[in-house]
Each structure stands twice: as C-alpha cells, then as structure tokens.
Amino acid sequence: MPTMMTQSREVPGQFKADPSILLASDSKRHGNTMHRALQEQGLTVEYAGEYAQLDSLLRQRRYDVVLLEVTSEHAVEPAVAAALRVKKGDAQQFVGYLADDSLGNCGLAGDAVFPRNAAKLPAALRQHMADGAS
C-alpha cells in the first residue's frame, strides 16, 4: 500500500510538537540543571550558557524557541535586553522566559513567561502553542 506524504507548513506563532530549544540563563548552576532536566523530559535543548552567548548561536541556526531562564530579580533587565536583541535580529523568533511566579510580573517583555519547572515546561509550551498565542 503506498504511503501518502503530507507537507507540513509552519503556522506563524506555532512550532512543531517537539521544538528545538535554545536555553540561556543568568546562573550557570541553575542553567545546567534546567538544561539536563529539560533533556530528561525528552526536549531537544541546546544550552547557550549566559544571555550574551545567544547572538552567536542564533547566527548559526534558527531555533523554534529561545528560552531565557531568569532566576532572580537582578536578572530581569539583562534578560529583557537579550530578548530585545533576539527580536531585533528576527522579529518572528519565539522568545519565552522561565521565571518563578514572583518574577512573572517584573516587566519581562517577550512572547510568554513559563514556570521555571522542567517537569511542567513541555506541557506548558505545548499548551501555549495550542491556545494559538504568539
């Protein structure tokens, strides 16, 4: 029986079920922990390290999702600056934050704020996209 091939087309504001993720963090220790935890959840994640390293990695490859882990209120301003740089380079790039509830309302400017919880993140990402948010 012949196999039917279907073409998938990307819908703006959405990504595939298993998105390629670029993660950066303000804390090397927390970033390494989140990186490993997300990989254990089955996600494809490249760890950029600090926010400043995003630029060079994004010139090499496009990711479905850029996540900026924000572990303290002192990291909000650098995270927002990084998000703005990413968006300036590619306005369509999905940029999300991983932040605790206490930081979610601190002026994070991006496409979404997700819980800084590796076990809940895959479902939160998929739900966000299913809801049609961009």
DSSP file (Angstrom, degrees, kcal/mol; ACC not computed):
  #  RESIDUE AA STRUCTURE BP1 BP2  ACC     N-H-->O    O-->H-N    N-H-->O    O-->H-N    TCO  KAPPA ALPHA  PHI   PSI    X-CA   Y-CA   Z-CA
    1    1 A M              0   0    0      0, 0.0     2,-0.0     0, 0.0     0, 0.0   0.000 360.0 360.0 360.0 128.0    0.0    0.0    0.0
    2    2 A P        -     0   0    0      0, 0.0     2,-0.5     0, 0.0     0, 0.0  -0.303 360.0-122.5 -66.8 147.9    1.5    3.4   -1.0
    3    3 A T        -     0   0    0      1,-0.0     2,-0.5    -2,-0.0     0, 0.0  -0.781  20.0-134.5 -91.4 129.5    2.4    5.8    1.7
    4    4 A M        -     0   0    0     -2,-0.5     2,-0.4     2,-0.0    -1,-0.0  -0.716  16.7-150.2 -85.3 128.6    0.8    9.2    1.5
    5    5 A M        -     0   0    0     -2,-0.5     2,-0.4     2,-0.0    -1,-0.0  -0.815  10.4-165.0 -97.9 135.7    3.1   12.1    2.1
    6    6 A T        -     0   0    0     -2,-0.4     2,-0.4     2,-0.0    -2,-0.0  -0.947  15.8-131.0-119.3 143.9    1.8   15.2    3.5
    7    7 A Q        -     0   0    0     -2,-0.4     2,-0.5     2,-0.0    -2,-0.0  -0.753  17.2-149.8 -89.8 135.9    3.5   18.6    3.5
    8    8 A S        -     0   0    0     -2,-0.4     2,-0.4     2,-0.0    -2,-0.0  -0.881  10.7-164.4-102.7 139.1    3.6   20.4    6.8
    9    9 A R        -     0   0    0     -2,-0.5     2,-0.3     0, 0.0    -2,-0.0  -0.957  22.7-114.7-121.5 144.4    3.7   24.1    6.7
   10   10 A E        -     0   0    0     -2,-0.4     5,-0.1     1,-0.0     3,-0.0  -0.540  21.4-146.4 -77.7 137.7    4.6   26.3    9.6
   11   11 A V    >   -     0   0    0     -2,-0.3     3,-2.3     3,-0.1    -1,-0.0  -0.899  31.0-105.1-101.1 127.8    2.0   28.5   11.1
   12   12 A P  T 3  S+     0   0    0      0, 0.0     3,-0.1     0, 0.0    -1,-0.0  -0.247 107.2  21.1 -53.7 136.4    3.2   31.8   12.4
   13   13 A G  T 3  S+     0   0    0      1,-0.3     2,-0.3    79,-0.2   119,-0.1   0.455 111.4  90.7  85.5   0.2    3.3   31.7   16.2
   14   14 A Q    <   -     0   0    0     -3,-2.3     2,-0.3   118,-0.0    -1,-0.3  -0.903  52.6-166.1-126.8 156.8    3.4   28.0   16.4
   15   15 A F        -     0   0    0     -2,-0.3   114,-0.0     1,-0.1    50,-0.0  -0.915  34.5 -82.7-135.3 166.6    6.1   25.3   16.5
   16   16 A K        -     0   0    0     -2,-0.3    -1,-0.1     2,-0.1    -6,-0.0  -0.067  49.0 -96.8 -64.6 168.3    6.2   21.6   16.0
   17   17 A A  S    S+     0   0    0      1,-0.3    -1,-0.1     2,-0.0   109,-0.1   0.822 122.0  36.9 -58.3 -34.5    5.3   19.2   18.8
   18   18 A D  S    S-     0   0    0     25,-0.1    -1,-0.3   108,-0.0    -2,-0.1  -0.739  89.2-165.9-119.3  81.5    9.0   18.7   19.7
   19   19 A P        -     0   0    0      0, 0.0    25,-0.7     0, 0.0     2,-0.5  -0.275  24.2-115.6 -71.4 151.0   10.5   22.1   19.2
   20   20 A S  E     -a   44   0A   0     23,-0.1    45,-2.1    42,-0.1    44,-0.9  -0.746  40.4-158.9 -81.3 131.7   14.3   22.8   19.0
   21   21 A I  E     -ab  45  65A   0     23,-2.4    25,-2.8    -2,-0.5     2,-0.5  -0.925  20.0-160.1-122.3 137.0   15.1   25.0   22.0
   22   22 A L  E     -ab  46  66A   0     43,-2.5    45,-3.1    -2,-0.4     2,-0.4  -0.979  20.6-164.3-111.5 121.4   17.9   27.3   22.8
   23   23 A L  E     +ab  47  67A   0     23,-2.8    25,-3.5    -2,-0.5    26,-0.7  -0.886  12.6 175.2-111.5 134.9   18.3   28.0   26.5
   24   24 A A  E     -ab  49  68A   0     43,-2.3    45,-3.5    -2,-0.4     2,-0.3  -0.969   8.1-171.4-132.4 152.1   20.2   30.7   28.2
   25   25 A S  E     - b   0  69A   0     24,-2.9    26,-0.3    -2,-0.3    45,-0.2  -0.962  34.1-134.2-142.1 156.2   20.3   31.5   31.9
   26   26 A D  S    S+     0   0    0     43,-1.0     2,-0.5    -2,-0.3    24,-0.1   0.546  98.9  56.3 -83.5  -8.0   21.7   34.2   34.3
   27   27 A S     >  -     0   0    0      1,-0.1     4,-3.2    42,-0.1     5,-0.2  -0.978  67.0-157.0-129.8 119.0   23.0   31.4   36.5
   28   28 A K  H  > S+     0   0    0     -2,-0.5     4,-2.6     2,-0.2     5,-0.2   0.917  97.5  48.7 -59.4 -43.9   25.4   28.7   35.3
   29   29 A R  H  > S+     0   0    0      2,-0.2     4,-1.9     1,-0.2    -1,-0.2   0.952 116.9  40.3 -62.8 -50.4   24.4   26.3   38.0
   30   30 A H  H  > S+     0   0    0      1,-0.2     4,-2.8     2,-0.2     5,-0.2   0.893 114.8  54.0 -66.0 -38.9   20.7   26.8   37.5
   31   31 A G  H  X S+     0   0    0     -4,-3.2     4,-2.7     2,-0.2    -2,-0.2   0.919 108.5  47.7 -62.6 -44.7   21.1   26.8   33.7
   32   32 A N  H  X S+     0   0    0     -4,-2.6     4,-2.3    -5,-0.2    -1,-0.2   0.905 113.2  49.4 -62.0 -41.0   23.0   23.5   33.7
   33   33 A T  H  X S+     0   0    0     -4,-1.9     4,-2.4    -5,-0.2    -2,-0.2   0.928 113.2  45.6 -63.6 -45.7   20.4   21.9   36.0
   34   34 A M  H  X S+     0   0    0     -4,-2.8     4,-2.7     2,-0.2     5,-0.2   0.899 110.9  54.3 -65.9 -40.1   17.5   23.2   33.8
   35   35 A H  H  X S+     0   0    0     -4,-2.7     4,-2.1    -5,-0.2    -2,-0.2   0.946 112.1  42.8 -57.5 -51.2   19.2   22.0   30.6
   36   36 A R  H  X S+     0   0    0     -4,-2.3     4,-2.3     1,-0.2    -1,-0.2   0.915 113.8  51.9 -62.4 -43.2   19.7   18.5   31.9
   37   37 A A  H  X S+     0   0    0     -4,-2.4     4,-1.0     1,-0.2    -1,-0.2   0.894 109.7  48.6 -64.2 -39.9   16.1   18.4   33.3
   38   38 A L  H  <>S+     0   0    0     -4,-2.7     5,-2.0     2,-0.2     3,-0.3   0.895 110.5  51.1 -67.7 -38.8   14.6   19.5   30.0
   39   39 A Q  H ><5S+     0   0    0     -4,-2.1     3,-1.8     1,-0.2    -2,-0.2   0.896 106.5  54.7 -63.2 -38.9   16.6   16.9   28.1
   40   40 A E  H 3<5S+     0   0    0     -4,-2.3    -1,-0.2     1,-0.3    -2,-0.2   0.763 101.7  59.0 -64.9 -24.1   15.4   14.3   30.5
   41   41 A Q  T 3<5S-     0   0    0     -4,-1.0    -1,-0.3    -3,-0.3    -2,-0.2   0.408 126.1-103.7 -83.7   2.0   11.8   15.4   29.7
   42   42 A G  T < 5S+     0   0    0     -3,-1.8     2,-0.2     1,-0.3    -3,-0.2   0.552  75.1 138.6  91.2   8.6   12.6   14.5   26.0
   43   43 A L      < -     0   0    0     -5,-2.0     2,-0.8     1,-0.0    -1,-0.3  -0.595  57.1-122.5 -87.6 149.4   13.1   18.0   24.7
   44   44 A T  E     +a   20   0A   0    -25,-0.7   -23,-2.4    -2,-0.2     2,-0.4  -0.820  45.4 170.7 -89.9 109.2   15.8   18.9   22.2
   45   45 A V  E     -a   21   0A   0     -2,-0.8     2,-0.5   -25,-0.2   -23,-0.2  -0.978  26.3-164.2-130.8 130.1   17.7   21.7   24.0
   46   46 A E  E     -a   22   0A   0    -25,-2.8   -23,-2.8    -2,-0.4     2,-0.6  -0.941  21.6-138.8-107.0 135.1   21.0   23.4   23.3
   47   47 A Y  E     -a   23   0A   0     -2,-0.5   -23,-0.2   -25,-0.2     3,-0.1  -0.837  19.3-177.4 -99.9 118.0   22.4   25.4   26.2
   48   48 A A  E     -     0   0A   0    -25,-3.5     2,-0.6    -2,-0.6   -24,-0.2   0.672  28.8-144.6 -83.5 -18.6   23.9   28.7   25.4
   49   49 A G  E     +a   24   0A   0    -26,-0.7   -24,-2.9   -22,-0.1    -1,-0.3  -0.806  66.3  19.3  87.2-124.2   25.1   29.5   28.9
   50   50 A E  S >  S-     0   0    0     -2,-0.6     3,-1.7   -26,-0.2     4,-0.3  -0.335  86.2-104.6 -81.6 165.0   24.7   33.2   29.6
   51   51 A Y  G >  S+     0   0    0    -26,-0.3     3,-1.8     1,-0.3     4,-0.4   0.824 115.2  65.9 -56.8 -34.9   22.5   35.6   27.7
   52   52 A A  G 3  S+     0   0    0      1,-0.3     4,-0.4     2,-0.2     3,-0.4   0.731  93.9  60.8 -62.8 -22.0   25.5   37.1   25.8
   53   53 A Q  G <> S+     0   0    0     -3,-1.7     4,-1.4     1,-0.2    -1,-0.3   0.566  82.7  82.7 -82.8  -8.9   26.1   33.8   24.0
   54   54 A L  H <> S+     0   0    0     -3,-1.8     4,-2.7    -4,-0.3     5,-0.2   0.919  82.3  60.3 -60.2 -45.1   22.7   33.8   22.3
   55   55 A D  H  > S+     0   0    0     -4,-0.4     4,-1.2    -3,-0.4    -1,-0.2   0.899 105.5  44.8 -54.7 -49.2   23.7   36.1   19.5
   56   56 A S  H  > S+     0   0    0     -4,-0.4     4,-0.8     1,-0.2    -1,-0.2   0.887 114.8  48.7 -67.0 -37.3   26.4   33.9   18.1
   57   57 A L  H >X S+     0   0    0     -4,-1.4     4,-1.4     1,-0.2     3,-0.5   0.879 109.0  53.0 -69.1 -36.8   24.3   30.7   18.3
   58   58 A L  H 3< S+     0   0    0     -4,-2.7    -1,-0.2     1,-0.2    -2,-0.2   0.737 103.1  57.8 -72.9 -20.8   21.4   32.3   16.6
   59   59 A R  H 3< S+     0   0    0     -4,-1.2    -1,-0.2    -5,-0.2    -2,-0.2   0.761 109.6  46.2 -74.0 -24.9   23.6   33.4   13.7
   60   60 A Q  H << S+     0   0    0     -4,-0.8     2,-0.3    -3,-0.5    -2,-0.2   0.783 126.7   0.8 -86.0 -29.6   24.4   29.7   13.2
   61   61 A R     <  -     0   0    0     -4,-1.4     2,-0.5     2,-0.0    -1,-0.3  -0.994  63.9-120.4-159.4 150.8   21.0   28.2   13.4
   62   62 A R        -     0   0    0     -2,-0.3     2,-0.3    -3,-0.1   -42,-0.1  -0.862  28.4-159.0 -98.8 134.3   17.3   29.1   13.9
   63   63 A Y        -     0   0    0     -2,-0.5    31,-0.3     1,-0.1   -42,-0.2  -0.779  22.8-131.9-107.2 153.6   15.6   27.5   16.9
   64   64 A D  S    S+     0   0    0    -44,-0.9    30,-0.5    -2,-0.3     2,-0.4   0.874  94.4  20.6 -68.3 -36.3   11.8   27.1   17.3
   65   65 A V  E     -bc  21  94A   0    -45,-2.1   -43,-2.5    28,-0.1     2,-0.5  -0.997  60.0-160.2-138.7 135.3   12.1   28.5   20.8
   66   66 A V  E     -bc  22  95A   0     28,-2.3    30,-3.0    -2,-0.4     2,-0.5  -0.982  19.2-166.2-110.9 123.0   14.5   30.7   22.7
   67   67 A L  E     -bc  23  96A   0    -45,-3.1   -43,-2.3    -2,-0.5     2,-0.6  -0.933   8.5-162.3-113.5 132.2   14.1   30.4   26.5
   68   68 A L  E     -bc  24  97A   0     28,-2.4    30,-2.3    -2,-0.5     2,-0.4  -0.944  12.8-147.8-113.4 111.3   15.7   32.8   28.9
   69   69 A E  E     -bc  25  98A   0    -45,-3.5   -43,-1.0    -2,-0.6     2,-0.6  -0.662  11.5-166.4 -80.6 129.0   15.9   31.5   32.4
   70   70 A V  E     + c   0  99A   0     28,-3.1    30,-0.6    -2,-0.4    33,-0.1  -0.951  13.9 171.6-119.8 109.8   15.5   34.3   35.0
   71   71 A T        +     0   0    0     -2,-0.6     2,-0.3    28,-0.1    -1,-0.1   0.583  63.6  18.8 -99.0 -10.7   16.5   33.1   38.5
   72   72 A S  S >  S-     0   0    0      1,-0.1     3,-1.6    31,-0.0     4,-0.3  -0.980  77.7-106.7-153.2 163.7   16.4   36.5   40.3
   73   73 A E  G >  S+     0   0    0     -2,-0.3     3,-1.0     1,-0.3     4,-0.5   0.766 115.6  65.5 -64.6 -23.8   15.1   40.0   40.1
   74   74 A H  G 3  S+     0   0    0      1,-0.2    -1,-0.3     2,-0.1     3,-0.1   0.700  98.3  54.7 -69.4 -18.8   18.6   41.2   39.2
   75   75 A A  G <> S+     0   0    0     -3,-1.6     4,-2.3     1,-0.2    -1,-0.2   0.524  83.4  87.0 -92.2  -6.8   18.5   39.2   36.0
   76   76 A V  H <> S+     0   0    0     -3,-1.0     4,-2.6    -4,-0.3     5,-0.2   0.949  89.3  46.6 -60.5 -50.9   15.3   40.8   34.7
   77   77 A E  H  > S+     0   0    0     -4,-0.5     4,-2.3     1,-0.2    -1,-0.2   0.928 114.9  45.2 -61.6 -47.4   17.0   43.7   33.0
   78   78 A P  H  > S+     0   0    0      0, 0.0     4,-2.2     0, 0.0    -1,-0.2   0.873 113.5  51.7 -63.4 -34.1   19.7   41.6   31.3
   79   79 A A  H  X S+     0   0    0     -4,-2.3     4,-2.5     2,-0.2    -2,-0.2   0.920 110.4  47.2 -67.2 -43.1   17.1   39.0   30.2
   80   80 A V  H  X S+     0   0    0     -4,-2.6     4,-2.5     2,-0.2    -1,-0.2   0.907 111.0  52.1 -64.5 -41.2   14.9   41.7   28.7
   81   81 A A  H  X S+     0   0    0     -4,-2.3     4,-1.9    -5,-0.2    -1,-0.2   0.907 110.8  48.3 -60.8 -41.2   17.9   43.2   26.9
   82   82 A A  H  X S+     0   0    0     -4,-2.2     4,-2.4     2,-0.2    -2,-0.2   0.918 110.5  50.9 -65.0 -43.3   18.7   39.8   25.5
   83   83 A A  H  X S+     0   0    0     -4,-2.5     4,-2.6     1,-0.2    -2,-0.2   0.902 109.6  50.4 -61.2 -41.5   15.1   39.2   24.4
   84   84 A L  H  X S+     0   0    0     -4,-2.5     4,-2.3     2,-0.2    -1,-0.2   0.883 109.4  50.8 -65.7 -38.0   15.1   42.6   22.6
   85   85 A R  H  X S+     0   0    0     -4,-1.9     4,-1.9     2,-0.2    -2,-0.2   0.923 111.5  48.3 -62.7 -44.1   18.4   41.7   20.8
   86   86 A V  H  X S+     0   0    0     -4,-2.4     4,-1.8     1,-0.2    -2,-0.2   0.940 113.5  46.3 -61.6 -47.5   16.9   38.4   19.7
   87   87 A K  H  < S+     0   0    0     -4,-2.6    -1,-0.2     1,-0.2    -2,-0.2   0.846 108.6  56.0 -65.9 -34.5   13.7   40.1   18.4
   88   88 A K  H  < S+     0   0    0     -4,-2.3     3,-0.3     1,-0.2    -1,-0.2   0.893 111.0  44.9 -63.9 -38.3   15.7   42.8   16.7
   89   89 A G  H  < S+     0   0    0     -4,-1.9    -2,-0.2     1,-0.3     2,-0.2   0.809 137.8   5.8 -73.2 -31.3   17.6   40.1   14.8
   90   90 A D    ><  -     0   0    0     -4,-1.8     3,-1.8    -5,-0.2    -1,-0.3  -0.725  61.5-166.5-157.4  97.5   14.4   38.1   14.0
   91   91 A A  T 3  S+     0   0    0     -3,-0.3    -4,-0.1     1,-0.3    -3,-0.1   0.729  91.0  56.0 -61.6 -22.6   11.0   39.6   14.9
   92   92 A Q  T 3  S+     0   0    0     -5,-0.1    -1,-0.3     2,-0.1   -79,-0.2   0.562  78.5 116.2 -87.0  -8.7    9.3   36.2   14.3
   93   93 A Q    <   -     0   0    0     -3,-1.8     2,-0.5    -7,-0.2   -28,-0.1  -0.415  69.8-125.0 -64.6 129.0   11.6   34.3   16.8
   94   94 A F  E     -c   65   0A   0    -30,-0.5   -28,-2.3   -31,-0.3     2,-0.5  -0.655  31.1-174.0 -76.6 122.5    9.6   32.9   19.7
   95   95 A V  E     +c   66   0A   0     -2,-0.5    16,-2.8   -30,-0.2    17,-0.9  -0.979   6.6 172.5-122.3 121.0   11.2   34.2   22.9
   96   96 A G  E     -cd  67 112A   0    -30,-3.0   -28,-2.4    -2,-0.5     2,-0.3  -0.865  21.2-135.4-124.1 160.7    9.9   32.9   26.3
   97   97 A Y  E     -cd  68 113A   0     15,-2.2    17,-3.5    -2,-0.3     2,-0.6  -0.865   3.2-147.6-112.9 148.4   11.1   33.3   29.8
   98   98 A L  E     +cd  69 114A   0    -30,-2.3   -28,-3.1    -2,-0.3     2,-0.3  -0.970  42.3 150.1-109.5 112.4   11.4   30.7   32.6
   99   99 A A  E     -cd  70 115A   0     15,-2.4    17,-0.7    -2,-0.6   -28,-0.1  -0.989  48.3-107.8-145.9 150.4   10.7   32.5   35.8
  100  100 A D    >>  -     0   0    0    -30,-0.6     3,-2.0    -2,-0.3     4,-0.8  -0.373  45.6-102.1 -69.7 158.2    9.3   31.9   39.2
  101  101 A D  G >4 S+     0   0    0      1,-0.3     3,-0.8     2,-0.2     4,-0.4   0.838 121.0  61.7 -52.1 -37.2    5.8   33.3   39.9
  102  102 A S  G 34 S+     0   0    0      1,-0.2    -1,-0.3     2,-0.1     3,-0.2   0.727 109.1  41.9 -65.7 -20.6    7.3   36.2   41.8
  103  103 A L  G X4 S+     0   0    0     -3,-2.0     3,-1.7     1,-0.1     5,-0.3   0.526  88.0  91.6-101.5  -8.4    9.2   37.4   38.7
  104  104 A G  T << S+     0   0    0     -4,-0.8     4,-0.2    -3,-0.8     3,-0.2   0.727  91.3  42.7 -61.6 -23.7    6.4   36.9   36.2
  105  105 A N  T 3  S+     0   0    0     -4,-0.4    -1,-0.3    -3,-0.2    -2,-0.1  -0.009  82.0 105.1-112.1  28.2    5.2   40.4   36.6
  106  106 A C  S <  S-     0   0    0     -3,-1.7    -1,-0.2     1,-0.0    -2,-0.1   0.079 105.7 -82.0 -98.0  23.5    8.5   42.2   36.7
  107  107 A G        +     0   0    0      1,-0.2     2,-0.5    -3,-0.2    -2,-0.1   0.746  65.4 171.1  86.9  23.7    8.4   43.7   33.2
  108  108 A L        -     0   0    0     -5,-0.3     2,-0.7    -4,-0.2    -1,-0.2  -0.577  18.2-157.9 -69.4 119.6    9.5   40.6   31.2
  109  109 A A        +     0   0    0     -2,-0.5     2,-0.3   -13,-0.0    -1,-0.1  -0.870  44.9  88.8-107.9 104.8    9.0   41.6   27.6
  110  110 A G  S    S-     0   0    0     -2,-0.7   -14,-0.2   -13,-0.0     3,-0.1  -0.848  88.2 -70.3-166.2-160.2    8.7   38.6   25.3
  111  111 A D  S    S-     0   0    0    -16,-2.8     2,-0.3     1,-0.3   -15,-0.2   0.778 103.0 -13.1 -84.6 -28.0    6.2   36.1   23.9
  112  112 A A  E     -d   96   0A   0    -17,-0.9   -15,-2.2    22,-0.1     2,-0.5  -0.985  50.6-132.6-167.4 157.6    5.5   34.2   27.1
  113  113 A V  E     -d   97   0A   0     -2,-0.3   -15,-0.2   -17,-0.2   -17,-0.0  -0.992  28.8-171.2-120.0 123.7    6.5   33.5   30.7
  114  114 A F  E     -d   98   0A   0    -17,-3.5   -15,-2.4    -2,-0.5     2,-0.1  -0.773  32.7 -90.9-112.2 156.6    6.6   29.9   31.7
  115  115 A P  E     -d   99   0A   0      0, 0.0     2,-2.5     0, 0.0   -15,-0.2  -0.408  33.7-122.0 -65.7 140.4    7.1   28.3   35.1
  116  116 A R  S    S+     0   0    0    -17,-0.7     2,-0.4    -2,-0.1   -18,-0.1  -0.430  79.1 114.1 -80.1  65.7   10.8   27.6   35.9
  117  117 A N    >>  -     0   0    0     -2,-2.5     4,-1.7     1,-0.1     3,-0.7  -0.915  54.7-159.3-143.2 106.2    9.9   23.9   36.4
  118  118 A A  T 34 S+     0   0    0     -2,-0.4    -1,-0.1     1,-0.3    -2,-0.0   0.819  92.2  56.1 -60.9 -33.6   11.4   21.4   34.0
  119  119 A A  T 34 S+     0   0    0      1,-0.2     4,-0.3     2,-0.1    -1,-0.3   0.846 116.1  36.3 -68.5 -32.5    8.7   18.8   34.7
  120  120 A K  T <> S+     0   0    0     -3,-0.7     4,-2.1     1,-0.1    -2,-0.2   0.642  98.4  82.6 -93.3 -16.8    5.9   21.2   33.8
  121  121 A L  H  X S+     0   0    0     -4,-1.7     4,-3.0     1,-0.2     5,-0.3   0.899  84.1  54.3 -62.9 -46.8    7.6   23.1   30.9
  122  122 A P  H  > S+     0   0    0      0, 0.0     4,-2.2     0, 0.0    -1,-0.2   0.928 114.2  42.5 -54.8 -45.5    7.0   20.6   28.0
  123  123 A A  H  > S+     0   0    0     -4,-0.3     4,-2.6     2,-0.2    -2,-0.2   0.887 113.7  52.6 -66.9 -38.0    3.2   20.6   28.6
  124  124 A A  H  X S+     0   0    0     -4,-2.1     4,-2.5     2,-0.2    -1,-0.2   0.909 110.2  48.1 -64.9 -42.0    3.2   24.4   29.2
  125  125 A L  H  X S+     0   0    0     -4,-3.0     4,-2.1     2,-0.2     5,-0.2   0.946 114.3  45.8 -61.8 -48.4    5.0   25.0   25.9
  126  126 A R  H  X S+     0   0    0     -4,-2.2     4,-2.4    -5,-0.3    -2,-0.2   0.897 113.5  49.4 -63.6 -40.6    2.6   22.8   24.0
  127  127 A Q  H  X S+     0   0    0     -4,-2.6     4,-2.0     2,-0.2    -1,-0.2   0.916 108.2  53.8 -64.4 -43.3   -0.5   24.3   25.7
  128  128 A H  H  <>S+     0   0    0     -4,-2.5     5,-1.5     1,-0.2     4,-0.2   0.923 113.2  42.5 -57.6 -45.7    0.7   27.8   24.9
  129  129 A M  H ><5S+     0   0    0     -4,-2.1     3,-1.4     1,-0.2    -1,-0.2   0.873 110.7  55.6 -71.1 -36.6    1.0   27.0   21.2
  130  130 A A  H 3<5S+     0   0    0     -4,-2.4    -1,-0.2     1,-0.3    -2,-0.2   0.838 101.5  58.6 -63.8 -31.7   -2.2   25.0   21.1
  131  131 A D  T 3<5S-     0   0    0     -4,-2.0    -1,-0.3    -5,-0.2    -2,-0.2   0.571 115.5-119.1 -74.1  -8.4   -4.0   28.1   22.5
  132  132 A G  T < 5 +     0   0    0     -3,-1.4    -3,-0.2     1,-0.2    -2,-0.1   0.620  60.2 151.8  82.0  12.2   -2.8   30.0   19.5
  133  133 A A      <       0   0    0     -5,-1.5    -1,-0.2     1,-0.1   -22,-0.0  -0.420 360.0 360.0 -73.5 152.7   -0.8   32.5   21.5
  134  134 A S              0   0    0     -2,-0.1    -1,-0.1   -23,-0.1  -121,-0.1   0.356 360.0 360.0-129.5 360.0    2.3   34.1   19.8
